């Protein structure tokens, strides 16, 4: 399979990957290996290009990750604020993110991202 990153009709990254690989890790390759003058503010993929880790890492990189997810009702979603209510979407949330734990582990998370 050839995994290609495109921005406004110009290619800025192409990777040959195994058909069995989950594509989400190649999202990071394209974003981190971008040696063009393009400013990447958003990234779109299909369901196979997404994972919980990619959502978090794109956020840390300052990139809005916007996948097109099939079977959204089967995805695990979490809220940041347990007191925030999202109307008819409320049943989709499985819990609340532990922001204190993230703050406690922040230096290690950033350090491992930069290695």
N, C-alpha and C positions, 0 to 999 in steps of 0.2 A: 504494500500500500504506500502511496505517496501522500504525505501530509503537508499541505501547503498553507502558508500564512499570506493573506492578501489584505491590503489596505487601499481603498479607493482605486481599485483596479490595478494596483502594482504589487508584485510579489516581493516579500521581504524575508521569506524563509521557506525552505523546502527540505523535508526529511523523508528518507525511505525507512519505513517501520514494518515490523512483522504484523501480519494480519491478525495475530492473536493478542497483540498488545492493546491494552486500554489506552486510548489516545490522550487522556488528560495530561500525562506528564510531558507530552510534546507541545502542549500549550505553553508551558514554561520555557522550553527551548526557544521557541519563536520570540517570546517576549524578552528573554534575557540575552539572546544572541543577536538582537536587532542592532545592526551596525549601520543603519540608514539614518537619514535625517527626519524620519517620521516620528511624530510624537504619538505614542500609543496610549489612548485614554480609555478605550473600551475594547473588550474582546468578546466575540460571539463564537459559540460552537454548537454542535448538536449534543445530544445526551451523552454520547461516548467520550466527548471531550471535557466532561465535567466530573468533579468529585468534591467532597467536602474540603479536602486539602487545597485544591486549586482555588476554591472560593476564598479561603483564608489567605493563601499566598498572593493572589491577585490584589486583595485588599491591602496587604502589607506593601506591595509594590506600587500602590496608588492607581491601579487599573480596575475599572468597573468590569466585572465578569458577568456576562449576560448570556448564559446558555439557553438554547431552546430545549426544554426538558419534556420528553414524552412521559406519560404516566406520572404526572406531577403528584397525583394523589398517593403514589407509593413512595415518594421521596421523604426523607426525614428532614423536617424544618424546625429551627429553634428561634426563639425570640431573644432579644437582648434585654428587654424590659418586661417582666412578668405582669406588670400592671397595664401594659398597652394591649388594646383589643383591636382585632382586625376583622370584625364583623363576620361575614360568612366564611372567611378563610381561617377563622380561629381553630376549628377542629383539625386543621392540617399541622399545627404546631405540636411537637412532641415534648417540648420542655423549654427551659431557659438556659442561655449560655452563662457560664460562671465567669463573669468579668473579673472578679477578684483573683481567680486562679490564672487567668490570662495575664493580668498585671504582674502577678508574682513571678511568672515564668517568661515575661517579655524579653529580657536580655538573652536568655538561652534560645528563644525562638528566633530572634533577629540574628544572633550569632550563627546559628545553624543555617539560616537562609543565606548569609553572606559568605559561607565557606565554600 
